[in-house]
Amino acid sequence: MTTSTPTPEAPRSPSADFVRDIVEADLKSGKHNKIVTRFPPEPNGYLHIGHAKSICLNFGIAQQHGGVCHLRFDDTNPAAEDIEYVESIQEDVKWLGFDWRDKMFYASDYFEQIYEYAVELIRRGQAYVCDLPLEEVRRTRGNFQTPGQASPFRDRPAAENLDLFRRMRAGEFPDGAKTLRAKIDMVSPNMNMRDPILYRIKRATHHRTGDRWCIYPMYDFAHPISDAVEGITHSICTLEFEDHRPLYDWTLEQGPATCHPQQIEFARLNVTHTLMSKRKLLELVKNKLVSGWDDPRLPTLQGLRRRGYTPEAIRDLCARVGVTKFSSLTELALLEDCVRNDLNSRCPRVMAVLKPVKVVIENYPEDQVEELDAANHPMDPALGSRKVPFCRELYIEEDDFREVPPPKYYRLTPGREVRLRYAYFLKLERIVKDSSGKVVELRCTYDPATRGGDSPDGRKVKSTIHWVSARHAPTAEVRLYEHLLSAAEPGDIPEGDDLSTQLNPKSLETLSRCRVEPALAEAAGGSLWQFERQGYFCADSKDSRPGAPVFNRTVTLRDTWTKVQKGGRPA
């Protein structure tokens, strides 16, 4: 696999792709005067980054051509749906930067029309009521090697089917006792065309219609009718619906629809080390393997937002990956590169010590405190500067000190000088240990002539380290996140496997005694920062409090060794 190292890039605008080519050709030919697309999520879970690609494509194409994109909830399975999901989906779409204006709909808006559509199919002899149990329906459909077997109820007269269907609606039959099936072709090579179920009996309270209905349409039936009712021009969906397209077209051709949208399929977004199955994500949440739908390790938009990912970075990823019919697996490193590219230009720089070791500067006055100038962003003077306190006692990272240094280690070791960021040259004189031999304190000296980090005599040091004032630095909790799954490819997880065995044991490390600059004690939830030499961090939107800040690591600083193939790799 050919790979390349990601380099900083400006966020990309949508480029030409086969879907946009179709849309533009339809406008040019006069087939459509206005483009109408739709994003039709099921309100049975939280949106994840895979949905973001569909959102960007559907809303983006409509915006690009002066059209409109509908937000339509596919609420045809009340047993799995909840108003919580409806609200979260609206929030996520807006957070990504898109607006449906007054075009928010529900499949349940059309339940009566869908029902009448089914009645018309029955009248035309294109649908029938079947008494076979669901297990028997599945068995008699056959498989790719074996043709299906016709239901013994397939040739019921239309009048009898109409009567039974009305009685199904009236609640005369128990759940699963009967279904309404399309009469198409039981020997079709396309399994979706072997007399698919259009309606099933399901008694469940619907979040919008309550208990008015006890029969609900299947997605493959409700979806094309909803598209037609709304005047959708292009029904853009992912590749798994390609085999469903003949049924989509059949439904609109056989019934009374006056509008026939064009279904177009594209490859979904898959990311390494990440679950994209809502069912498996729900399993993680229900089994408390994560803290909730907004756990920063999850690919849900709520989780990514809490971790500090920005909508600009996610839109940039979707633009970089592009729209094709080629199934691919996108490296997580590419997503992280998009995040770094965005945060690099916007995040103020601060100093934070995650694993502190105390430094005492023996030749610094005990009661003296200096206010040193520190730039908020080295490449953007418009972001200004700040004052950081400096005194006799500091904290530095334990990794910035070695009693016995390995080869090519240039940070603090006995007798060696380092530069303190924005401050002075520092030299380690002696090491203080406790009775167990653990280092508890580093005794150092500083050179007062090197304020600002330069030596007037021209002497050089090979390393600059960060620090915070021990007297002024508040304590913070920092959560270090890595990828959720040990396996790179989601398909590596066998169906039915215990997900807990597939999780990366290092996906979360919590550090509770970190020290940060004084200003970070009041960091607002959701605020973004670059901790110098550490990475990009976000003040946790749920757990962080004034005086008790909590920070989530969004992404590490750029790794020069990371290699990414922009287009992904074959799945």
C-alpha positions as CSV (number, residue, x, y, z in Angstrom):
1,M,0.0,0.0,0.0
2,T,1.4,3.4,-1.0
3,T,1.3,5.9,1.8
4,S,2.3,9.5,2.3
5,T,3.0,11.7,5.3
6,P,0.2,14.1,5.9
7,T,1.1,17.8,5.6
8,P,-0.8,20.8,6.8
9,E,-3.5,21.9,4.3
10,A,-6.3,24.4,4.3
11,P,-9.8,22.9,4.7
12,R,-10.9,21.6,1.3
13,S,-14.0,22.6,-0.7
14,P,-16.1,19.9,-2.2
15,S,-14.6,18.7,-5.4
16,A,-16.1,17.0,-8.4
17,D,-17.3,13.5,-8.0
18,F,-19.7,11.1,-9.7
19,V,-22.7,12.1,-7.6
20,R,-22.1,15.8,-8.3
21,D,-21.6,15.0,-12.0
22,I,-25.1,13.4,-12.1
23,V,-26.7,16.3,-10.3
24,E,-25.0,18.9,-12.6
25,A,-26.0,16.9,-15.7
26,D,-29.6,16.8,-14.5
27,L,-29.6,20.6,-14.0
28,K,-28.0,21.2,-17.3
29,S,-30.4,19.0,-19.2
30,G,-33.4,20.7,-17.6
31,K,-34.5,17.4,-15.9
32,H,-34.7,19.4,-12.6
33,N,-34.9,23.1,-12.0
34,K,-34.1,22.8,-8.3
35,I,-32.2,20.2,-6.4
36,V,-33.9,18.6,-3.3
37,T,-31.9,16.1,-1.3
38,R,-32.6,14.6,2.1
39,F,-30.7,13.2,5.1
40,P,-32.9,10.4,6.6
41,P,-31.5,9.1,9.9
42,E,-33.3,6.5,12.1
43,P,-33.8,8.0,15.6
44,N,-32.5,4.8,17.3
45,G,-29.0,6.0,18.2
46,Y,-26.6,8.8,18.1
47,L,-25.0,9.9,14.8
48,H,-21.3,9.0,14.3
49,I,-18.6,10.1,11.9
50,G,-19.8,7.8,9.2
51,H,-23.1,9.7,9.1
52,A,-21.1,12.9,8.8
53,K,-20.1,12.0,5.3
54,S,-23.7,11.6,4.2
55,I,-24.6,14.8,6.0
56,C,-21.8,16.7,4.2
57,L,-22.7,15.2,0.8
58,N,-26.5,15.7,1.0
59,F,-26.5,19.1,2.5
60,G,-23.4,20.1,0.6
61,I,-24.8,19.3,-2.8
62,A,-28.0,21.2,-2.0
63,Q,-26.1,24.2,-0.9
64,Q,-23.7,24.1,-3.8
65,H,-26.6,24.3,-6.3
66,G,-29.0,26.6,-4.5
67,G,-31.3,23.8,-3.5
68,V,-32.5,22.4,-0.2
69,C,-31.8,19.4,1.9
70,H,-34.6,17.9,4.1
71,L,-33.9,16.4,7.5
72,R,-36.3,13.5,7.7
73,F,-36.5,11.0,10.6
74,D,-37.1,7.4,9.5
75,D,-39.3,6.7,12.5
76,T,-40.9,3.4,11.3
77,N,-39.6,1.2,14.2
78,P,-41.0,2.6,17.5
79,A,-39.6,-0.2,19.6
80,A,-36.0,1.2,19.1
81,E,-36.7,5.0,18.8
82,D,-36.6,7.8,21.3
83,I,-37.1,11.5,21.4
84,E,-33.6,11.7,22.9
85,Y,-32.1,10.5,19.6
86,V,-34.3,13.0,17.6
87,E,-33.0,15.9,19.6
88,S,-29.3,14.7,19.5
89,I,-29.5,14.3,15.7
90,Q,-30.8,17.8,15.2
91,E,-28.0,19.1,17.5
92,D,-25.3,17.2,15.6
93,V,-26.4,18.3,12.1
94,K,-26.4,22.0,13.3
95,W,-23.0,21.5,15.0
96,L,-21.6,20.2,11.7
97,G,-22.6,23.5,10.1
98,F,-25.8,22.6,8.2
99,D,-29.4,23.9,8.4
100,W,-32.5,22.3,7.1
101,R,-34.5,25.6,7.7
102,D,-38.2,24.7,7.7
103,K,-37.7,21.3,6.0
104,M,-37.7,18.9,8.9
105,F,-40.0,15.9,8.4
106,Y,-40.8,12.4,9.8
107,A,-41.8,9.3,8.0
108,S,-44.6,9.2,10.5
109,D,-45.9,12.4,8.8
110,Y,-46.8,10.1,5.9
111,F,-48.2,7.0,7.7
112,E,-51.7,7.6,6.3
113,Q,-50.4,8.2,2.8
114,I,-48.1,5.1,3.0
115,Y,-51.0,3.0,4.2
116,E,-53.2,4.2,1.3
117,Y,-50.3,3.5,-1.1
118,A,-50.3,-0.1,0.2
119,V,-54.0,-0.3,-0.3
120,E,-53.6,0.8,-3.9
121,L,-51.0,-1.9,-4.5
122,I,-53.4,-4.5,-3.1
123,R,-56.1,-3.3,-5.4
124,R,-53.7,-3.6,-8.3
125,G,-52.8,-7.2,-7.3
126,Q,-49.2,-6.1,-6.4
127,A,-49.4,-6.9,-2.7
128,Y,-51.0,-9.6,-0.5
129,V,-51.5,-10.5,3.1
130,C,-49.3,-13.5,4.2
131,D,-50.0,-15.6,7.2
132,L,-46.6,-17.3,7.3
133,P,-44.5,-16.7,10.5
134,L,-41.4,-14.5,9.9
135,E,-39.1,-17.5,10.3
136,E,-41.0,-19.3,7.5
137,V,-41.0,-16.2,5.3
138,R,-37.2,-16.1,5.6
139,R,-36.9,-19.8,4.9
140,T,-39.1,-19.8,1.8
141,R,-37.2,-16.9,0.3
142,G,-34.4,-19.3,-0.5
143,N,-30.8,-18.1,-1.0
144,F,-28.5,-17.1,-3.7
145,Q,-28.3,-20.7,-4.9
146,T,-31.9,-21.7,-4.3
147,P,-35.0,-20.0,-5.7
148,G,-37.7,-18.9,-3.3
149,Q,-41.0,-20.7,-2.8
150,A,-44.3,-18.9,-3.3
151,S,-46.3,-18.3,-0.2
152,P,-49.6,-20.4,-0.1
153,F,-51.3,-17.1,0.5
154,R,-49.8,-15.3,-2.6
155,D,-52.9,-15.7,-4.8
156,R,-55.5,-14.5,-2.3
157,P,-58.1,-12.3,-4.0
158,A,-57.6,-8.6,-3.7
159,A,-60.9,-8.1,-1.8
160,E,-59.8,-10.6,0.8
161,N,-56.4,-9.0,1.1
162,L,-58.0,-5.6,1.5
163,D,-60.2,-6.9,4.3
164,L,-57.3,-8.5,6.1
165,F,-55.1,-5.5,5.8
166,R,-57.8,-3.2,7.2
167,R,-58.2,-5.7,10.1
168,M,-54.5,-5.7,10.6
169,R,-54.6,-1.9,11.1
170,A,-57.6,-2.3,13.4
171,G,-55.6,-4.5,15.7
172,E,-57.5,-7.8,15.3
173,F,-54.4,-9.9,15.0
174,P,-51.4,-10.4,17.4
175,D,-47.9,-9.2,16.6
176,G,-46.2,-11.3,13.9
177,A,-49.4,-13.1,12.9
178,K,-49.6,-11.6,9.4
179,T,-47.5,-9.4,7.1
180,L,-48.2,-7.5,4.0
181,R,-45.9,-8.6,1.2
182,A,-45.2,-7.2,-2.3
183,K,-46.0,-9.6,-5.1
184,I,-42.9,-9.4,-7.3
185,D,-40.7,-12.5,-8.2
186,M,-39.8,-15.4,-5.9
187,V,-37.0,-16.6,-8.2
188,S,-35.4,-13.2,-8.7
189,P,-31.6,-13.3,-8.4
190,N,-32.0,-10.2,-6.2
191,M,-33.2,-11.4,-2.8
192,N,-34.8,-8.1,-2.0
193,M,-37.3,-8.7,-4.9
194,R,-38.5,-12.0,-3.5
195,D,-41.9,-10.8,-2.3
196,P,-40.4,-8.5,0.4
197,I,-42.4,-7.6,3.5
198,L,-44.0,-4.1,3.3
199,Y,-45.9,-4.0,6.6
200,R,-45.6,-5.9,9.9
201,I,-47.8,-5.9,13.0
202,K,-45.9,-4.3,16.0
203,R,-47.5,-3.0,19.1
204,A,-45.3,-0.3,20.5
205,T,-45.9,3.2,21.5
206,H,-44.6,5.6,18.9
207,H,-42.8,8.8,20.2
208,R,-45.1,10.9,17.9
209,T,-48.2,8.9,17.0
210,G,-48.6,7.2,20.4
211,D,-50.8,4.0,20.0
212,R,-52.7,5.1,17.0
213,W,-50.9,2.5,14.8
214,C,-50.2,-1.2,15.4
215,I,-48.9,-1.8,11.9
216,Y,-45.7,-0.1,10.6
217,P,-44.2,0.0,7.1
218,M,-40.8,-1.4,6.5
219,Y,-38.0,1.1,5.6
220,D,-37.7,-0.2,2.0
221,F,-41.4,0.7,1.5
222,A,-41.7,3.9,3.5
223,H,-38.5,5.4,2.2
224,P,-39.2,5.8,-1.6
225,I,-42.8,6.9,-0.8
226,S,-41.5,9.6,1.6
227,D,-39.0,10.7,-1.0
228,A,-41.7,11.0,-3.6
229,V,-44.1,12.9,-1.3
230,E,-41.4,15.4,-0.6
231,G,-40.3,15.8,-4.2
232,I,-36.8,14.6,-3.6
233,T,-34.8,14.8,-6.8
234,H,-31.8,12.7,-5.7
235,S,-32.0,10.0,-3.0
236,I,-28.3,9.7,-2.1
237,C,-27.4,6.7,0.2
238,T,-24.6,4.3,1.0
239,L,-23.5,1.3,-1.0
240,E,-25.4,-1.3,1.1
241,F,-28.6,0.0,-0.4
242,E,-27.5,-0.7,-4.0
243,D,-29.2,-4.0,-4.1
244,H,-32.3,-2.4,-2.7
245,R,-32.6,0.1,-5.6
246,P,-34.7,-2.3,-7.8
247,L,-37.2,-2.4,-4.9
248,Y,-37.1,1.4,-4.5
249,D,-37.9,1.8,-8.2
250,W,-40.5,-1.0,-8.3
251,T,-42.4,0.7,-5.4
252,L,-42.6,4.0,-7.2
253,E,-43.4,2.5,-10.6
254,Q,-46.2,0.2,-9.4
255,G,-48.0,2.6,-7.1
256,P,-49.6,6.0,-7.6
257,A,-46.5,8.1,-7.1
258,T,-46.2,11.1,-9.4
259,C,-42.5,11.8,-8.6
260,H,-39.7,9.3,-9.1
261,P,-36.5,10.4,-7.3
262,Q,-33.2,8.9,-8.5
263,Q,-31.4,6.7,-6.0
264,I,-27.6,7.0,-6.1
265,E,-25.2,5.0,-3.9
266,F,-21.8,5.9,-2.6
267,A,-19.2,4.2,-0.4
268,R,-19.6,4.8,3.3
269,L,-16.9,6.2,5.5
270,N,-15.0,3.5,7.5
271,V,-12.2,4.5,9.8
272,T,-9.6,2.1,11.3
273,H,-9.8,1.2,15.0
274,T,-13.3,2.5,15.1
275,L,-16.8,0.9,15.4
276,M,-19.4,2.2,12.9
277,S,-22.2,-0.2,13.9
278,K,-25.0,1.6,15.9
279,R,-25.9,-1.8,17.3
280,K,-22.4,-2.4,18.6
281,L,-22.1,1.1,19.8
282,L,-25.3,0.7,21.7
283,E,-23.9,-2.6,23.2
284,L,-20.9,-0.6,24.5
285,V,-23.1,2.0,26.1
286,K,-25.6,-0.5,27.6
287,N,-22.9,-2.7,29.0
288,K,-21.1,0.4,30.5
289,L,-17.9,-0.4,28.6
290,V,-17.9,3.4,27.9
291,S,-19.3,6.3,29.9
292,G,-22.1,7.0,27.5
293,W,-22.9,8.1,23.9
294,D,-20.7,11.1,24.4
295,D,-17.6,9.1,25.6
296,P,-14.7,10.8,23.9
297,R,-13.4,7.4,22.7
298,L,-16.5,6.8,20.6
299,P,-16.9,7.9,16.9
300,T,-20.3,9.5,17.7
301,L,-20.4,13.2,16.9
302,Q,-21.3,13.9,20.5
303,G,-18.2,12.0,21.6
304,L,-15.9,13.7,19.1
305,R,-17.2,17.1,20.1
306,R,-16.6,16.4,23.7
307,R,-13.1,15.2,22.9
308,G,-12.4,18.5,21.1
309,Y,-12.8,17.6,17.4
310,T,-14.1,20.5,15.4
311,P,-16.8,20.4,12.7
312,E,-14.3,22.1,10.4
313,A,-11.9,19.1,10.8
314,I,-14.7,16.5,10.2
315,R,-15.9,18.4,7.1
316,D,-12.2,18.5,5.9
317,L,-11.9,14.7,6.3
318,C,-15.1,14.1,4.3
319,A,-13.7,16.4,1.5
320,R,-10.3,14.6,1.6
321,V,-11.8,11.1,1.4
322,G,-14.1,12.1,-1.4
323,V,-17.1,10.4,-2.9
324,T,-16.7,7.2,-4.8
325,K,-18.2,3.7,-5.2
326,F,-15.0,2.1,-4.0
327,S,-15.2,0.7,-0.5
328,S,-12.1,1.7,1.5
329,L,-10.8,1.9,5.0
330,T,-9.6,5.4,6.0
331,E,-6.7,5.5,8.4
332,L,-7.5,7.1,11.8
333,A,-4.3,9.1,11.3
334,L,-5.9,11.0,8.4
335,L,-8.7,12.1,10.7
336,E,-6.2,13.1,13.3
337,D,-4.3,15.1,10.7
338,C,-7.4,17.0,9.8
339,V,-7.9,17.9,13.5
340,R,-4.3,19.0,13.9
341,N,-4.5,21.1,10.8
342,D,-7.5,23.0,12.1
343,L,-6.5,23.3,15.7
344,N,-2.9,24.4,14.9
345,S,-4.2,27.7,13.6
346,R,-6.8,28.4,16.3
347,C,-5.5,27.1,19.6
348,P,-3.7,29.3,22.1
349,R,-0.5,27.8,23.5
350,V,-0.2,27.1,27.3
351,M,2.1,25.1,29.5
352,A,0.9,22.1,31.4
353,V,2.9,19.5,33.3
354,L,1.1,16.1,33.2
355,K,3.5,14.0,35.4
356,P,5.1,16.6,37.6
357,V,8.4,16.4,39.4
358,K,9.4,19.3,41.7
359,V,12.3,21.6,40.9
360,V,13.9,23.9,43.5
361,I,16.1,26.7,42.2
362,E,18.6,27.1,45.0
363,N,20.0,30.5,43.9
364,Y,16.7,32.1,43.2
365,P,15.3,34.4,45.9
366,E,12.7,32.6,48.0
367,D,10.0,35.3,48.0
368,Q,10.5,36.6,44.5
369,V,7.9,36.1,41.8
370,E,8.4,37.3,38.2
371,E,5.8,37.7,35.5
372,L,7.3,36.5,32.2
373,D,6.0,37.2,28.8
374,A,4.7,34.2,26.8
375,A,3.2,34.3,23.3
376,N,-0.2,32.8,22.9
377,H,0.6,31.6,19.4
378,P,4.0,31.8,17.8
379,M,2.7,32.3,14.3
380,D,-0.2,34.6,15.0
381,P,0.7,37.8,16.9
382,A,-3.0,38.8,16.8
383,L,-3.6,36.3,19.5
384,G,-1.4,38.4,21.8
385,S,0.6,37.3,24.8
386,R,0.1,36.5,28.5
387,K,2.0,36.7,31.7
388,V,3.2,33.5,33.4
389,P,4.5,33.5,37.0
390,F,8.0,32.3,37.8
391,C,9.4,31.6,41.2
392,R,11.9,29.5,43.2
393,E,9.9,26.3,43.0
394,L,8.6,24.8,39.7
395,Y,7.2,21.6,38.3
396,I,8.6,20.0,35.2
397,E,7.7,16.7,33.4
398,E,9.3,13.6,34.9
399,D,10.2,12.6,31.3
400,D,12.3,15.8,31.0
401,F,14.8,14.4,33.6
402,R,17.1,11.4,33.7
403,E,19.5,10.6,36.4
404,V,21.3,8.3,33.9
405,P,20.5,9.6,30.5
406,P,20.2,7.2,27.5
407,P,22.2,8.1,24.3
408,K,21.2,11.3,22.6
409,Y,19.1,12.5,25.6
410,Y,19.5,16.2,25.7
411,R,17.1,17.2,28.5
412,L,17.8,17.7,32.2
413,T,20.6,15.4,33.6
414,P,23.2,16.0,36.4
415,G,25.5,18.9,35.4
416,R,23.7,19.7,32.1
417,E,21.9,22.9,31.3
418,V,18.5,23.2,29.6
419,R,16.4,26.2,28.6
420,L,13.1,26.8,30.5
421,R,10.5,28.0,28.0
422,Y,10.2,31.8,28.1
423,A,12.5,31.9,31.2
424,Y,16.1,31.0,32.0
425,F,18.8,28.4,31.6
426,L,18.5,25.8,34.3
427,K,21.3,23.4,35.5
428,L,20.7,20.3,37.7
429,E,23.0,20.2,40.7
430,R,21.7,17.4,42.8
431,I,18.8,14.9,43.2
432,V,16.8,14.4,46.4
433,K,15.2,10.9,46.9
434,D,13.0,9.5,49.6
435,S,13.8,6.4,51.7
436,S,12.5,4.1,48.9
437,G,14.9,5.7,46.3
438,K,12.1,7.6,44.5
439,V,13.1,11.0,43.2
440,V,11.1,13.7,45.0
441,E,13.0,16.8,44.2
442,L,15.5,18.2,41.8
443,R,17.9,20.9,43.2
444,C,19.0,23.2,40.4
445,T,20.6,26.6,39.8
446,Y,19.7,29.2,37.1
447,D,21.6,31.8,35.2
448,P,19.9,35.2,35.8
449,A,21.6,36.6,32.6
450,T,19.6,34.3,30.4
451,R,16.1,35.7,31.0
452,G,14.0,35.1,27.9
453,G,15.9,32.0,27.0
454,D,19.1,33.4,25.4
455,S,22.6,33.6,26.8
456,P,24.6,36.9,26.4
457,D,27.8,34.9,26.1
458,G,26.5,32.9,23.2
459,R,26.5,29.5,24.9
460,K,24.0,27.1,23.6
461,V,21.7,24.4,25.0
462,K,20.2,21.5,23.1
463,S,16.8,21.3,24.7
464,T,14.0,23.6,25.8
465,I,11.5,22.2,28.3
466,H,8.2,23.5,29.7
467,W,7.3,24.1,33.3
468,V,4.8,25.7,35.7
469,S,5.2,27.6,38.9
470,A,4.6,25.3,41.9
471,R,3.2,28.2,43.9
472,H,0.6,29.3,41.3
473,A,-0.2,26.2,39.2
474,P,-3.6,24.6,40.0
475,T,-4.1,20.9,39.9
476,A,-6.1,19.5,37.0
477,E,-7.3,16.1,35.8
478,V,-6.1,15.1,32.3
479,R,-7.5,12.2,30.3
480,L,-5.3,10.8,27.7
481,Y,-7.3,9.0,24.9
482,E,-6.2,6.6,22.3
483,H,-8.1,4.6,19.7
484,L,-11.0,2.5,21.1
485,L,-10.3,-0.9,19.4
486,S,-7.2,-3.0,19.4
487,A,-8.1,-4.3,15.9
488,A,-7.4,-1.9,13.0
489,E,-10.3,-3.1,10.9
490,P,-13.9,-3.2,12.3
491,G,-14.5,-6.4,10.3
492,D,-11.9,-8.1,12.4
493,I,-14.5,-8.4,15.2
494,P,-16.5,-11.6,14.7
495,E,-20.3,-11.4,15.1
496,G,-21.4,-12.2,18.6
497,D,-17.9,-11.7,20.1
498,D,-17.6,-10.1,23.5
499,L,-16.8,-6.5,22.7
500,S,-14.9,-6.0,26.0
501,T,-12.2,-8.3,24.7
502,Q,-11.7,-6.2,21.6
503,L,-11.2,-2.8,23.4
504,N,-7.8,-1.2,23.5
505,P,-6.7,-1.4,27.2
506,K,-4.8,1.8,26.7
507,S,-7.7,3.7,25.2
508,L,-8.0,5.9,28.4
509,E,-5.3,6.9,30.9
510,T,-6.5,9.3,33.6
511,L,-3.9,11.6,35.3
512,S,-5.2,13.3,38.4
513,R,-2.2,15.3,39.7
514,C,-1.4,17.4,36.7
515,R,-0.3,21.0,37.1
516,V,-1.3,23.8,34.6
517,E,-0.9,27.5,34.1
518,P,-3.1,29.6,36.5
519,A,-5.5,30.8,33.7
520,L,-6.5,27.2,33.0
521,A,-8.2,26.9,36.4
522,E,-11.2,28.7,34.9
523,A,-11.1,27.2,31.4
524,A,-14.6,27.1,29.9
525,G,-16.0,23.7,29.0
526,G,-15.3,23.0,25.4
527,S,-12.4,25.5,25.1
528,L,-9.5,24.3,23.1
529,W,-5.8,24.6,23.9
530,Q,-2.4,23.4,22.8
531,F,-0.4,22.2,25.8
532,E,3.1,22.9,24.6
533,R,5.1,19.8,23.7
534,Q,2.1,17.6,24.7
535,G,-0.7,17.9,22.2
536,Y,-4.1,19.5,21.8
537,F,-6.6,19.4,24.7
538,C,-10.2,20.3,25.3
539,A,-11.7,21.3,28.7
540,D,-14.3,18.6,29.3
541,S,-17.8,20.0,28.7
542,K,-19.4,17.8,31.4
543,D,-16.9,17.3,34.2
544,S,-14.7,20.4,34.2
545,R,-15.5,23.0,36.9
546,P,-14.0,26.4,37.8
547,G,-11.1,25.6,40.1
548,A,-11.2,21.9,39.3
549,P,-10.5,21.7,35.5
550,V,-10.6,18.5,33.5
551,F,-9.0,18.2,30.1
552,N,-9.4,15.6,27.4
553,R,-6.5,15.1,25.0
554,T,-8.0,15.7,21.6
555,V,-5.0,14.6,19.6
556,T,-1.2,14.4,20.0
557,L,1.1,16.8,18.3
558,R,2.1,15.9,14.7
559,D,4.0,12.6,14.5
560,T,6.5,12.9,11.6
561,W,6.6,9.2,11.2
562,T,2.9,8.8,10.7
563,K,2.0,7.7,7.2
564,V,-1.4,8.1,5.7
565,Q,-2.9,7.2,2.4
566,K,-5.4,9.9,1.6
567,G,-7.8,7.7,-0.3
568,G,-7.8,4.9,2.3
569,R,-7.0,1.3,1.6
570,P,-9.2,-1.5,0.3
571,A,-11.6,-2.8,3.0
